[in-house]
Amino acid sequence: MSDAITAGGVTAGRTVARRARRGASYPNWFYLPAAIVFGVLFLLPTIASLFFSLTRWTLFEANFIGLANFIQFFREPFLVQGLINTLIYGVVTSGLKVIIGMLLALLLTSDIIGRGYLRAVVFFPVLVSTVGVGIAFVALMHPTQGMINETLAMVGIKGPAWLTDPRFALYSVALVDVWKGVGLATVIYMAGIVSIPQDYFEAARIDGATAWQNFWAITLPLLKPATVTVIILSLIGGLRSFDLIWAMTRGGPGFTSDVIASVIYKQYQAGFYGLSTAGNVVLFVLVALIIVPLSMFLNRNEVER
């Protein structure tokens, strides 16, 4: 009798194990649609770009020329300027979005009048077309007829030539980029602030902590995940920025506000398709070399803390 029970238990156990294995393998099918989309929209274009960057191609033919496109790309006289401008633009825009976004989030999560309306106002520029924003600010930043300089003139300040002075053109576009994108950073920080348990602040209040001590010892450390997210997203957007710069300055005056993306586009306009494809590969590698180590460093520190 006991042998029969034991045999039945073993059989039942094997049946359960087989069902568990079948159940464990079944959800893997859910990865298939995502894998197909990823392959079609990312892997195939990436592989094709790598191939065409090694060719001199048109719509009808492609001739393999090896690394000649990359050699010529790095010999372009304005590439170094474009590389420097790309790094400056990315650092300035991401840094300001972190600082301003955090300050706005602190304001918009406090008890102020019209908090909901102000949140909508801050986030609204994120929804507006980038090209439309660029065209609007070209008019607003006109050196003689723009509203910004006319307003400054009313208080006795002579405004600069925002987009036509080589000293200000790149930074002027960066400020517009911050104005448009800081709403997203604010929303991320607001989500981080409201997720902080209030017990910490109540304990700090009992200990007599000031508002600044609460921010420095509680809010700022616990907002580190939000800060990492804002830095990574903003830096990627800044390094890859093109549409706003092209809409406002087209890389001018001269090449003073050119970034790598605008250099690539100018080469494409001139008919150098293989050269522009090589530039895209260079931009991809540049973004990866900056973002991947930075992300690993920031997330590692987060885990260790």
C-alpha positions, 0 to 999 in steps of 0.5 A: 500500500505504501509503495503504491502511495509512493509511486503515485506521489512520484507520478504526481510530482513529475506531472506537476514538474512538467506542467511547471516547465510548460508554464515557465516556457509559455510566457517567453512568447510574450517577448517575441513581439518586442523582439521583432519591433526592436530588431526592425526599428533598431538592430536592422537600421544600426547594421545598415548604417554601419555598412553604408558608412563604409561605402560611397552610396546613392539610391541605386548603388553602393561602392565599398571604400572602407574607412575613407568616410570616417577619415574624411569626416574627421578632416572636416575643418568645422567638425572639431568646433561641432564636437566642442559645441555638442559637448557644451550644449549637452552639459549646459542644457542638462545641468540647467534642467537639473537645477531649474527642474528641481527648484520648480518641483519643490515650488510646485509640491508646496502649498501655494495658490494656483499650484495646479495651474502653474504645473500646467504652465510649466509642462505646456512647452514640452507639448509644443512643436520644437520647430514652432518654438524655434521659429517663435524665439527667432522673432522674440530674439531679433536684435532690434525688433524682438520683444526680449530686447525691446523689453530690456530697452524699456528698463535701459538695458541694451540687449545683445544680438542673441542669435547673430553674435557668435558669442551668444548664439549657441547659449541662446539656443541652449536657453530655449531648449531648457525653457522647452524641456524643463517641464519634463524634468520638473514632473520627474522631480515632482514624482520623486518628491511626493514619493518621499515618506513624510515620516522623515520630515516629521522626525526632522521637525521633532529634532528642530531641523530647518527647511534647508536642513530638511532639503539637504539631508532628506529631500536631496539624497532621496531624489538621487534616482530622479536626478540620475534620470533627468541627467541621462535623459537631458544629456542624451537629448542635448548631445543629439539635438538638431531640430531646435538649432537648425530652426533657430540658427542653422549652425550659424553665424558661420559654424559657431553654433554647429553641432555634430547633427547639423554638420551631418545634415549639411553633408547630406544636403551636399549629396555626401550620403556615405559621409553623412552616414559615417557621421551618424555612426560617430554621433552614436558612438559619442553618445554611447561612450558618454552615456553608458559609463556615466549611467553605470557610475551614477547607478553604482553609487546609488546601489552602494549608498 
